[in-house]
Amino acid sequence: MLYATTTPAEKRASLRRHLESDDLLQFPGAFNPLSAKLIERRGFDGVYVSGAVLSADLGFPDIGLTTLSEVAARTRQIARVTELPTLADADTGFGEPMNVARTVQELEDSGLAALHIEDQVNPKRCGHLDGKQVVDDATATQRIRAAVDARRDPNLVIIARTDIRAVDGVAATIERARRLVDAGADVVFPDALQSLDEFAAVRAAIDVPMLANMTEFGKSELFTTDQLRNVGLNVVIWPVSLLRMAMGAADRALDTLKTAGSLTSQLGQMQHRRDLYELVDYEDYNRFDESVFNFRVAD
């Protein structure tokens, strides 16, 4: 009720332990706290907070327009409602290395278990758009060193994302990944790899866990969890999938409402009121204060 009972420190320690296993951790992207609760209920390993989703939710394109305070606020809202570890997209760290350090501490205070910092130039853009630019090796590694040095909980997982594949190819990705590991990254996230062989090649070249981004309509082929597990991947995110599904359903519902004047035909596609009430724990609030919840929903 109100907040998760698992502390942020416990979530971070749990994520650390699971990263040492051979399993593939699965983190769907939550577009709000309610969807995070659904992800937990369905038995996933963690919750992802996507910068692209937050930008879209605010009505912006994913080109670096969101602020640290907006990301921290959304991360805090999501992390507080789930017992699962939360991984957040921290973009480029919102500035130079000192800004990266502040970003890490702000997001650490928001309750997350992991975050990723990327090597794009400021302002960044969506990792699956053309025309990306990346910083030089020194700047990329400085960001990761700043992030590692700034964390106060050593179990906070620092993930280094590199977008260099789209600029200089796979060989450069491997070289950049190795430098990021040397800088202290706990996990490497090479974005927009284009084949399973590319994922396998980068994974074989580094000795820390690796994350795969399975975003739809992007540069990467959509591989199954079994395929990713078989080439040694440790974490997979589906950053925008739930938002895309929800917005697709909303679009179809509005079309139906406009043409039919009613959503009666769509009732079977909706989350039932009783399921929503169960998801937000009305009964637990009732046990706390019966004046909050004093009715039942008919079947």
C-alpha angles and dihedrals in degrees: 000000000000095000138025114264094219109088122230089247091054091048091051093048090049092051090050091054094048092049088061091059126086094242127107111245113218120212117178115195117255116212093194139357093272092057088048089058089051091051089054092047091053091057104250123155100240148342126256124210108205124207089211091054093048091049092049092046088056091047095252133122116246097260102118099281097128120091134226091250091054092049092046092049094051092044091052092049092052100039093052095060101050136064088212124095113262123221117198135198107235095180110209092337090266097273143339125350093282089053089050089054092052091046091055093051094045092051092042087057089051090067104252126146100211142010137186129224119197135210100230121122119256122293093040127201136208109297093235097053124097122248099047119160127201132205124245123272094263094054093044093052093043089059092053094045089051091050093049093046093048099054115100097193107063089207092065102112115230112203120194113212120197125194095184095112091080091049107039108005138243099311090056089047091056092048093047091047091054091051091050091051089050087052090059106269113160093201133017122221112191104188128213099015107169108211141028089247089059091052090049093049095052092043091053091051099058134058099212129075119282132216128215125206112213099186117161123244091017138114096279125079111242105252125189122246089251091055092049093045091051092059092048103261115160105193133025127190130195096196105179103017099104093045090050091050092047094047091047090053092046091051092052092046092053090050090052092046091050095048103033100029091226141058095220090116090055100052092103090058095053129092104252119241091242091054091050091049090050091050093052092045101240090167092057090052088048091056089051095048121357091202089070095059118023105147140066132226114234118234 
